[in-house]
Amino acid sequence: MTCSQADEGCPFIAGANKRVPITYEDPKVFDNTPLEKEKYTERSLEIASEMLYVFKSIK
């Protein structure tokens, strides 16, 4: 899980069976704006729902 600009720099993890790059637009563009709290909450919920799906899919 990375911000949209960090995937290329994601480290190799020895012994990992799978790497699942899931990128997200960083909500920092909304810092110090009226939408800041809403956009951070929106991104947090997006990440949580996708991580739940990923972990439920692991067999």
Legacy VTK file of the C-alpha trace (Angstrom):
# vtk DataFile Version 3.0
C-alpha trace
ASCII
DATASET POLYDATA
POINTS 59 float
0.000 0.000 0.000
1.575 3.216 -1.066
0.786 6.681 -2.133
0.497 6.989 -5.868
4.054 8.312 -6.230
5.904 5.790 -4.057
5.239 2.409 -5.712
8.486 2.425 -7.690
10.506 2.832 -4.500
8.759 0.015 -2.640
11.396 -2.264 -1.143
11.854 -5.920 -2.013
10.877 -8.129 0.918
12.704 -11.460 0.952
10.422 -14.406 1.667
7.216 -12.621 0.704
4.959 -14.820 -1.397
3.166 -11.942 -3.038
3.483 -8.201 -3.409
0.186 -6.414 -3.861
0.820 -2.828 -4.916
-2.291 -0.823 -4.217
-1.795 2.859 -4.771
-3.839 5.781 -3.517
-3.952 9.437 -4.386
-2.468 11.281 -1.436
-5.102 13.522 0.169
-2.409 16.032 1.175
-3.520 18.264 -1.694
-6.476 19.126 0.556
-4.360 20.125 3.555
-5.483 23.429 5.082
-8.677 23.525 2.998
-12.314 23.116 4.034
-12.250 19.622 2.456
-9.237 18.330 4.409
-11.093 16.234 7.000
-13.578 14.888 4.448
-10.867 13.805 1.985
-8.668 12.153 4.630
-11.701 10.286 5.972
-12.690 9.266 2.446
-9.197 7.907 1.713
-9.029 6.118 5.064
-12.329 4.344 4.383
-11.194 3.423 0.879
-7.969 1.896 2.213
-9.794 0.053 5.000
-12.366 -1.491 2.665
-9.746 -2.605 0.154
-7.482 -4.075 2.835
-10.446 -5.978 4.274
-11.118 -7.432 0.822
-7.451 -8.398 0.339
-7.152 -10.097 3.721
-10.461 -11.921 3.361
-9.214 -13.240 0.006
-6.048 -14.782 1.440
-6.310 -18.539 1.604
LINES 1 60
59 0 1 2 3 4 5 6 7 8 9 10 11 12 13 14 15 16 17 18 19 20 21 22 23 24 25 26 27 28 29 30 31 32 33 34 35 36 37 38 39 40 41 42 43 44 45 46 47 48 49 50 51 52 53 54 55 56 57 58
